[in-house]
Amino acid sequence: MPRKARLLIPGAIHHVMAHGIDGRKIFIDDEDRSFFVLLLAKYLDRSGHRCYAWVVMENHYHLLLRTNEEPLGIFMRRLNTSYAMYYQKRYKRRGYVFQNRYKSIVTQDQYYIEQLVRYVHLNPIRAGICKTIEDLDRYPWIGHSVLVGLQENRFQNKKDILKRFTVKGESTTNGYRKHIVEGIEKGENVEFLNTIRKSNKGSADKKEYQCWVIGDQEFVKKAIENDTVRRLKLSEYGKNGVTVEKIAVDICRQMGITYAQIYRRARNNEISALRKIVAALSHRQYGIPLIQVAEFFRIQSPAVSRMLNEGERLMKQYGITTVEFKQNALKY
């Protein structure tokens, strides 16, 4: 049966899970869990993805992330590879640490994100590690303890999640905690749980959209259409030999700027506008991967992500709509 596809949708919310190979424990003690959390903080900071929920169990972990323009796969490769190297060295093991690929599913924002936060944070209850809500409050390897104010970390986006649980006359923290308690006492939405578990099996029928994306019919249709367009762009830029340099050369020509000036770190001038326009055209119009754009400008991917919206606005301001790939157009 074919492997489940990855949806390439910047700004989407992803529920991510990775298991130890053959169900093996990969977080043996608190030292392992602590090191993994440090890696998580490091690579979230580097990528610019936002973390809404997380939990570290004995043989797997869950994350709920909102991605930016950098593909999720880059972040996951860094995270899992770094932890696997640590694990192999500490326990003198060889071979794979994680079971196959990580699993991910794109999720609609409204309603579903609240359900997923609860699903992720109730893992220790379902596994019997925590018996009560008080036990869960004190469990250190989870985003729940951060949201109820008993733990702090720098990588979890606490504000954006808590505001979803506003209850009249009560704090957002209390509203969130009531949502979790309701899941413990009354049980979670069975249909929602079944959809998540079906997705997490690891291989699925490509005809079943629930294996890629969770949401209402309109969201599912739009998500798959956006993913298809993005994949076509990725294929097109490679097939036609389009590069960031070729785009930059023509934008320099259109703006009357010499090519050598493109590496100047200037703000609030035409050089800054040029860089942002080239980044936006390269990634969003021609589908060139973010990491390649970043390498061209000699900066990190999150910095390129921050340039894109402004770059599209500046394209309209400067009247730039197309790029002409001319021979011998390079002007220094």
N, C-alpha and C positions, 0 to 999 in steps of 0.2 A: 504494500500500500504506500502511496507517495507521502513524503514528509510534508508537514504543514508549512504553508508559505509564510514569509515575513511581509507584513504590510509596511511600506515605506511612506509614512505620513508625518511630516514635521508638526509638532504641536499636539500630537495625539497622546492619549493616556494609555499606558501599557501596563497590564498585569504580567509580571515576570516571575518565573520560578525556575530553579535549578536544583537537581537531585544528585546525591552521591551515586556513583556507579554501583549497580546491583543492590541499591538500597543501603549501601555501606554508610556508617557514621562518618561524617567528614568534619564535624565540629565536636571534638572529643571533650574539651574542657573550656573553661572561661578564657584561657589564654588564646585558644583558637578563635573563639567568638569575638574577642576583643580585637585581634589582628584583622579579622574580616571586616569589622565595623570601621576600623581605621582606613582600610582599603576602599570601602564604600564611600567614606567621606572624601577621600583623596580624588577618586575618579568622578564623583558627582561634581566636585568643585572644578575639575579639569574640563568636563563635558558641558556643564551648565544645565544639565537635566534637573528637573525638580522632583524631589522625593516626597510623596504624600503618606505612604505607609510602608512598613517593613517588619520582618520578623526573621530571626535566625533560630532554626530548630536543630535537631541532632544530625539529620541526614539530608536536609534541604533548607532553602530559604525562599522567601517571597519578597517582592518589591512592587510598589505601585508608583510608576513614574510618569511624569509629563515630559516628553522629549522635546528637544529643539531641532534645529536643522541638522545636527550631527546624527548620523545613523545610530540607532540603538546598539547594533552589532559591534561597533567600535568600543563603546563603553563596556559591554558585556565581555568582550574578548580580554580587555585589560583587567577587569575585575576577576574573572574566573582563572585566567592564566596566572596572575600574580598570586592568588590564593593557592592554586594547585602547586606552584613551585615551592611555596612556603610549606605546605602540607607534606609534600614528598621529601623535602629536606628534613623536617622535624621528625617524621615517622619512618624515615629511610625506606620509602616506598617508591616503586616504579610503576609506570603505566598511567592510565587515565584516573582522574579523581572524580570528575563529573560525568553523569550519565548522558551520553549523546549531546545534542544541542540544548541550550536553555529553551524554555517554552515561553511564548509571549502571546498575548491577545489584546487587540486594540478595543477600547471600551468607550462608549458614549459618556459624555460628561454628566448630563442631568440624570439624577436618580441612581444611575449605575455606580458612580464613583463612591457614593455613601455606602452602598452595599458591598463594594469591594474593599473599602477600608475596614469594614466590620469583618468581612471574610478573612482578610489577611491577619487582623489582630486577634481573632478568636482561635487561631491555630493552636496555641498552647492549651486552651480549654478543650478543644476537640481531641488533642493528643493525650490529655490527662496529666500534663505537666503542671497545670494550674487547675485547682478545683473550684475556686470562687473568683468573683470580680476583684476582691482584695488581693488575692494571689496574683492575678493578672496585672493589677496596678504596680506590684512590686517586681514583676519579671523584668530584668534589665535589658534583655536582648530583643527589644520590640519598640515600635513607634508609639504604641498605646501609652506607655509610661511617660513619654514626652508630651502627648496631648493632654494627659490629666495633670501635668505639672510636677511630676515626681522625678523627672530626669530631663537633662538638657543635652542637646547636641547641635552642631552647627550645620548639619546637612539636611535636616528634615524641614520641610515647608509647613510649619505649624499653623501660621495665620490663615492661609488659604483654605485649609481643611476645617478648622474650627468655626469659621464664619458660616459654613454650611449647616451648622447645628444650632443656629440661633433659636432660642426658645424665649417667648415673651416673659419678662420678669426674672429670667435666669441667665447665668453666664454661659458663654458658648462651650466652656469646658463641661459644665453640668449637662448641657444638651447632648454633647458627644457621648458622655459616659452613660446617659440614659439609653442612647441608641445601642451601645454595646451590651448593656444589661438586658435590654429587650431581646437581643439575639441569644443571650444565654438562657433566659427564662422562658421565652415563647418559641425559640427556635428561629432559624434563618429561612428565608424564602427558598422553598424546595426546588422550584423551577430554576431559580438563579443558581443554586448550588449544583444542580445537575448539568447546567450549561458549562459552568466553570470546570467541573470534573471531566466532562467530555473533552473539553479543549486540552486539558492537562494530560491526557493519555499519551500524547507524544506523536501519534500518527493518526491521520483522519482522512475521511473522504473529502477530496477537494470540492465536491459539489455542495458540501454542507458549510454554509458561510459562518455558522456559529464557531467553527474551528479557527477562524481568523479574527472575527469581530463580534462584539456584543452591543446591541442597541436596537432601536426601532428600525422599521423598514427603510425609512428615508435616510437615516444615518448610515446603515449598512451599505445601501446603494452608493451613496456619496463617497464613503470610505474606499470601497473597491474601485470606483471610477478614478478617484484621485491617485490611488496606488498604481493603477494601470497607466495613467498618463505619465507619472513619475518614472516608471520602469521604461516606457518608450523613450523618454528623454535620455535616460542613462544609456540606452542602446544606441540612440542616434548620435550622441556626441562622440562615442568611441568609434562608430562606423565611419563617420565623416571626418575624423581627425581634428575636431574642434578642440582647441586648448585655451587655457586662461591667457596665455601669452598672445595668441592671435586676437582674442577679444580685446585685450588691453591695447595692443598696437592700433586697432581701428578706433577705439574710444579716444586714445591720445590724439589721433588725426582729427576726429570730429571736434574735439575740444581745443585744438591748437596747442597742445602740451607735448613737450618732448618726452620720449619714452623713459629716459633716464630719471625723470622727476617722479616716477610712479612710486619709488621706494622712500620718498621723503615722508617722514611722520609729521604731517602738518594738520592743523585743525582750522575749521571755519574758512576754508579757501578752496580754490578749484582743485588742488592736489587731493585734498581730503574727499571732495565730491567725486573725483575721478576714481579713486580707490573703491568707494562705495558702489558706484555704478558698475564697475567691472565685476565686483563681487556678486552683485544682484543678477546681472546678466549671465554670468558664468554658471551660477548655481541654480537659479530659478527658471531662467529661460532655456538654457542649454543643458541643464541637468548634470553639470560637472560636480562630482562629489565634493562635499565641504572640505574634506581633508586636503584635496588637491588645490583648492582655492587658497587654503591656509598656507600650504607649502609655498605657493607662488609668492604670497605676500610676506612670508617668513614670520608668521604669527600663529597663534593657537586657534583651533576651530571655534571656540566660544566667541572669540573676538570677531570672527567673520560673521557668525550668526547675528551679532548685534548690528552689523553693517547693512543687512539685507533690506529691511523695511525702509530705512532712510535712503538706500540706494535706489529702490523703486520710485520713491517720491522724487528724487533728484533727476531720474531719467525723464520724468514728465516736465520738470522745471527746465531742463536743458534741451528738451525736445528730441531726446535720443530714443529711437524705437527699434532700430535694426543695427546689425553689424555687417560690414563688408570685409571679406577675407581676401585682401589684395596681396599680390606678390610684391616683394621688395618695398613694403610700405613702412618699414621700420625707420623711424627718424630719431636720432639721438641729439 
